Amino acid sequence: MENIFSSMLEKSKQAIKHWWLLLLLGIVLFVLGIVVFMYPAESYLSLSVIFGIVILISGIFEIILASTSKHYITGRGWMLAGGIIETLLGLILTCNVALSALTMPIFLGFWLMFRAFATIGWGGDMSALKIPGAVWTIICGVLLLLLSLWTLLQPLAFGTSMVVVWVGISLLFAGLSSIIFSLQLKNIHKYIA
């Protein structure tokens, strides 16, 4: 059993070494969440563009993290697939602002759901390795899942102001979950570096 654990840690060193990419992503998402609340009068169309850019940046960071490492702890395959999907979705939404504005609540709901499952998976991996604080990553994932379900079940009930509020809250939670997970990877890096 110890040999398997050692093998997993060796294969995970590269991902753990790049923990700062997830921290950077989390900070960007969290700051964008704050910006949304600071400037609520900005147009719904502007928020649609920002949403597309955030998804594009998030996808690029996940592709970089997944492709620069061979590891199992963070679910490399899922992270790479999610990064590719987020990058393509971000490109579509950024290039077609009208589509982005029209379908934003639906895209927001599915994007949050995907982020929620990924976050819960990360927390489960950390919990399996008995990493302290893993439960907070799982809690953030569950909160993201609840937000995604609420958004998907009531997309027409969300007017422009509600989308602005929920996008802000969602960005804060997505940023917080990435920050927590990156700090957990940083703690692991201290032990195996």
C-alpha positions in Angstrom: 0.0 0.0 0.0 2.8 2.4 0.9 4.5 1.6 -2.5 1.3 2.5 -4.4 1.0 5.8 -2.4 4.6 6.6 -3.1 4.1 5.9 -6.8 1.0 8.2 -6.9 3.0 11.0 -5.1 5.9 10.7 -7.6 3.5 11.0 -10.5 1.7 13.9 -8.9 4.8 16.0 -8.2 4.5 17.9 -11.4 0.9 18.9 -10.7 1.7 19.8 -7.2 4.7 21.8 -8.4 2.3 24.0 -10.4 -0.2 24.6 -7.6 0.2 28.3 -8.2 -1.7 28.1 -11.5 -4.9 27.1 -9.6 -4.2 29.8 -7.1 -3.9 32.3 -9.9 -7.1 31.1 -11.5 -8.9 31.3 -8.1 -7.7 34.8 -7.5 -8.8 35.9 -11.0 -12.2 34.4 -10.5 -12.6 35.9 -7.0 -11.5 39.4 -8.1 -13.9 39.2 -11.1 -16.7 38.3 -8.6 -15.9 41.4 -6.6 -15.8 43.6 -9.7 -19.3 42.3 -10.7 -20.6 43.5 -7.4 -18.7 46.8 -7.5 -20.1 47.8 -10.9 -23.7 46.4 -11.0 -24.8 49.1 -13.4 -22.6 47.7 -16.2 -24.7 46.3 -19.0 -25.8 42.8 -19.3 -24.0 42.6 -22.6 -20.6 43.5 -21.0 -21.1 40.8 -18.4 -21.7 38.3 -21.2 -18.4 39.2 -22.7 -16.6 39.0 -19.3 -18.3 35.6 -18.7 -17.0 34.2 -22.0 -13.5 35.5 -21.2 -13.5 34.0 -17.7 -14.5 30.6 -19.1 -11.8 30.9 -21.8 -9.1 31.8 -19.3 -10.2 29.1 -16.9 -10.1 26.5 -19.7 -6.6 27.6 -20.8 -5.2 27.3 -17.2 -6.7 23.9 -16.8 -5.3 22.7 -20.1 -1.8 24.0 -19.0 -2.0 22.3 -15.7 -3.3 19.0 -17.1 -0.8 18.9 -20.0 2.3 19.8 -18.0 1.9 16.9 -15.5 1.2 13.2 -15.3 -0.7 12.7 -12.1 -3.7 11.0 -10.7 -4.6 13.1 -7.6 -6.2 16.0 -9.5 -7.9 13.9 -12.2 -5.7 14.8 -15.1 -8.0 13.4 -17.8 -11.1 15.1 -16.5 -9.1 18.4 -16.0 -7.8 18.2 -19.6 -11.3 17.4 -21.0 -12.8 20.2 -18.9 -10.2 22.6 -20.0 -10.7 21.9 -23.7 -14.5 22.2 -23.3 -14.2 25.4 -21.3 -11.8 26.9 -23.9 -14.1 26.1 -26.8 -17.1 27.4 -24.9 -15.2 30.5 -23.9 -14.2 31.2 -27.6 -17.8 30.7 -28.8 -19.2 33.0 -26.1 -16.5 35.7 -26.6 -16.9 35.7 -30.4 -20.7 35.7 -30.4 -21.9 38.2 -27.7 -25.5 38.1 -28.7 -25.6 34.3 -28.2 -23.8 34.8 -24.9 -26.3 37.3 -23.7 -29.3 35.2 -24.8 -28.1 32.0 -23.3 -26.1 33.2 -20.3 -28.2 31.7 -17.5 -28.2 28.3 -19.2 -24.4 28.4 -19.8 -23.8 29.7 -16.3 -25.8 26.8 -14.9 -24.0 24.1 -16.8 -20.6 25.7 -16.3 -21.2 25.9 -12.5 -22.3 22.3 -12.5 -19.2 21.2 -14.3 -17.0 23.2 -11.9 -18.9 21.8 -8.9 -18.3 18.2 -9.9 -14.6 18.9 -10.6 -14.3 20.6 -7.2 -16.1 17.8 -5.4 -13.7 15.3 -7.1 -10.7 17.3 -6.1 -11.9 17.4 -2.5 -12.6 13.6 -2.6 -9.0 13.0 -3.9 -7.6 15.1 -1.1 -9.8 13.5 1.5 -8.7 10.0 0.3 -5.1 11.1 1.0 -6.1 12.5 4.4 -5.1 16.0 3.5 -6.3 18.5 6.1 -9.0 20.9 4.9 -10.2 18.7 2.1 -13.7 19.0 3.5 -13.8 22.7 2.6 -13.1 21.9 -1.0 -16.0 19.4 -1.0 -18.3 22.0 0.7 -17.4 24.6 -1.9 -18.2 22.1 -4.6 -21.6 21.2 -3.1 -22.4 25.0 -2.8 -21.5 25.4 -6.5 -23.7 22.4 -7.4 -26.7 23.9 -5.5 -26.1 27.3 -7.3 -25.9 25.5 -10.7 -29.2 23.5 -10.1 -31.0 26.7 -9.0 -29.8 28.5 -12.1 -30.8 25.6 -14.4 -34.2 25.1 -12.8 -35.2 28.7 -13.1 -33.4 30.2 -16.1 -36.4 32.4 -17.2 -36.8 33.7 -13.6 -33.4 35.3 -13.8 -33.7 38.9 -15.1 -30.6 40.8 -16.0 -30.1 41.9 -12.4 -30.4 38.4 -11.0 -27.9 37.1 -13.5 -25.5 39.8 -12.4 -25.9 38.9 -8.7 -25.6 35.1 -9.4 -22.6 35.5 -11.6 -20.9 37.5 -8.9 -21.7 35.0 -6.2 -20.7 32.1 -8.6 -17.4 33.7 -9.4 -16.6 34.2 -5.7 -17.4 30.5 -4.9 -15.5 29.2 -8.0 -12.5 31.4 -7.1 -12.6 30.3 -3.4 -12.8 26.6 -4.3 -9.8 27.0 -6.7 -7.8 28.9 -4.0 -8.6 26.3 -1.3 -7.6 23.4 -3.6 -4.3 25.2 -4.7 -3.4 25.8 -1.1 -3.9 22.1 -0.4 -1.6 21.3 -3.3 0.9 23.8 -1.9 0.8 22.0 1.5 1.5 18.7 -0.3 4.3 20.3 -2.2 6.0 21.2 1.1 6.1 17.5 2.1 7.3 16.0 -1.1 9.5 18.7 -2.5 
